Amino acid sequence: ARFLQHADALHMGVIGLGAGTIASYGEKGDTLRFYEINPAVENVANKYFYFLKDSPADTQIVLGDGRISLERELKKQGSHQFHILAVDAFSNDAPPVHLLTKEAFSLYWKHLKSDGILAINITNAHLNLSSVVRNLAKAYGKQAISVRKNPDKYSPRASQWVLVTSNRIFLNDERIKKYISPWEGGASEATLWTDDYSNLASVLAESSTKYIFKWLATYVQDQF
């Protein structure tokens, strides 16, 4: 966040509250606006965790579906002009597809500054969503980079984020480059998800695909 080369305070939107961990990165003068669909999550974040309470930043929580809330706010008050908009709403490996469509991306860019960054958490045990995000980035003339955190004893699954932007200063910063990781799965497929079309089967991870076909083969064999 501090690599954006902006002089004013950070203005960040986050779809998905969780425990409010991202609030711990906020500094005095910053504004972090969280969008959370589940009121119980807000209760847990405030009752059992201290990221929101201890953050020196101004933290705001908007209850409701993140995309719907952003659409409503755009009509009522215009663009938030976020420096960063993070989409971190995936739960139990089930991606909310309506947050990964061409129409959703159009909304995100209306709320972002021209040199802002769209950060999407695509960590998933069964789906490789990188091609989806890369094609959406391409559709809007942006560059997408992959950032992976290797698993450790505290977090056994590798965490993967995709950063989408046209900010050349950010992309060429050596401090950013050292965190960029290669894309998995080769070249990006020519698939563009929209509100009318998406295909989860096309992005099944190789390990999950093998498991499904193995299960189907066993099932068919048991029938005869």
N, C-alpha and C positions, 0 to 999 in steps of 0.2 A: 504494500500500500504506500510505503514511503518512497518508492522508486518512481512515482508518477510526475515528479518535478513540478508540483503545484505549490503555490505559496499559501493558499488559503486552507482552512481546516478541511479535513476529510469528510465527505458526505457519501455514505455507503448504504445501499439497500441489500437486504438479505431475505431470500425466500426460504423459509424453514428456520425455526428458532432452535430446536433441540434443547440442550442444556444452557444455551447462550454463550458458548465458548468463544465465539468470534468477538463478543463484547470485550474480552480481555485484551484485545489488540487496540482498542480505541484509546485515544489520548484526549486530554482536556481540550475542549473546543470542537471536537469531532461530533458528528451525528450519525448514529447507526439505527436504521429503521428496519425492524424485523416484521416479516409477514408470516403468520402462523395460522394454519387452518384449524388446529385442535386446541380448544381452550384449556384442556387438561395439561398440555405441554407447557403452556405459560405458567400454570400453577406449579408444576414440578420444577421448572427453571427458577422460579422465585422462592420456592419453599425449601428445596433441597440443594440448590447450587448457589454460588455467590458471584458468578461471572457478571451478571447484570448489575447486582448491587455494588460490587467493588469497582466497576468500570468508571473511570473519570470522564468518559464520553457521555453525551446525551443519548440515552437508549430509548427507543420508541417501539411499541408493539402494536401491530394492526392485526386484529383477528379476522380470519376469513381466507378463502382461497387467494393465494398470492397474485395470480394472473388477473382474476376478477377485480381484486382490490386495486391493482395498478391501472387497469382499464378505467375503473371508476374515478380514480384520482386524476388521471390524465384529462378526463372530460371536465372535471370540476375545477381543478387548480393548475392544470398544465404539467409540464415536465418537471420531475424532481432534479434533473441534471446531476445524477449520481456520478461520482468519480469511479465507483465500483458498484456493480450489481452482482451479487453472488446467488446462484441457484443451488441450494443445498437441501432439497426437500425429498430426496429419495429415502425410502424406508423399507427395510427388510428386502432389499434387492428388487423392489417393485417400483419402476420409474413412472412418475405421473406424465404420461405421454403428452398431455396438453401443454406441458412446459417446454417441450422440445420440438415444436413445430415452427414452420416459417412465419406464421401469424404471431406466435409468441415472441419470436426473435425480433419481429418488427416492433412490437410493443416495448421490448427491452431497450432497443436503440433509441426509441423516442424518449425514454427516461434517463438515458446516459448522456454524458458530455461527448462531444465529437471525438475526443481522445481518451474516452473512458475505457474501462475494462469489464467485460462480461466473464465472470468466473463460474464454471459449472462443475459440480462434483459428479463424476460419472463412475465412481467406485461401485462395482457390481460383481458378484460372484458368478453370474450366469450370462450376462449380456455384455457385449463389447460395443459401447455406445459412441466410441470415438468417431466412427465414420459418419454417424448422424450429425454430430456437432460440427465436424469438419465441413460437411456439405452445406450446413446452414450458414457457417461462417463465410464460405465461398459465395453463397447466394447474395450476401450483403457486402461483398468486397472487403472482408476482414481476414486477418491471419489468425490461425489457431495454433497454439503450442500446448504440448502435453507436459504436465508436471506430475511425477510419481514419487511417492514416499515409500521406501522399502519397508516391508513388514518387520516388526520386532517382537520381543517377548510380550509387550503390552498390547500390541495391535497386530494379530497374526495375518491380517489381510493388507495387501498393498493399497495405499490410498492414491487415487488418480483424479486430478483436476485438469480441466481444459480451460485455458485463458484465451479469450477471443478479443482482438483489438486491432486498430490501425495505428496505434501510437508507436511510431518508429523509435522514439527515444527510449521508451520502455523496452521494446523488443531487442534493441541493440545494446542494452545495458549489460555489461559483463556479469554483474551480480545476478541478473535474471537468467542469462544464458547458461550458467553453471547448474541450474536446476531443471533445464529442459531435458526431457527424456524422449527416446525414439518412439514412434507410433507402433502399436502392435497391430498385427493383421495385415500388413502390407498397404497397398494403395487404397485410397478412399473409394468406396463404391458410389456410383452415380445415383444415390437414393436421397430424395428430399422429402422429409416428413412434413405433412400439412395437417390442418384440422380435419381434412377429408380422407387422408391416407397415412397410415403408418404400418410397419411390419416388424413385430418383435422377433418373429422366426428368423428374419434375415440377419439379425445381429446377435444370435446366440453365440456364446463363446465356444471355442473348439471343444473344451472339456465337457461342457453341457450338451453339445450336439452329440458327442460320442456316447454320453450317458443315455440320452433319449433314444438313440437308435439301438443301443444295446438292450434297453428295457423293452422296446417294441419287438425286437427279434425274440427275446425271451417270452414275451406275451403271446406272440403268434405261434411260437413252438408249443407252448402249453395248451393252445386251443386244438391242436391236432394230435 
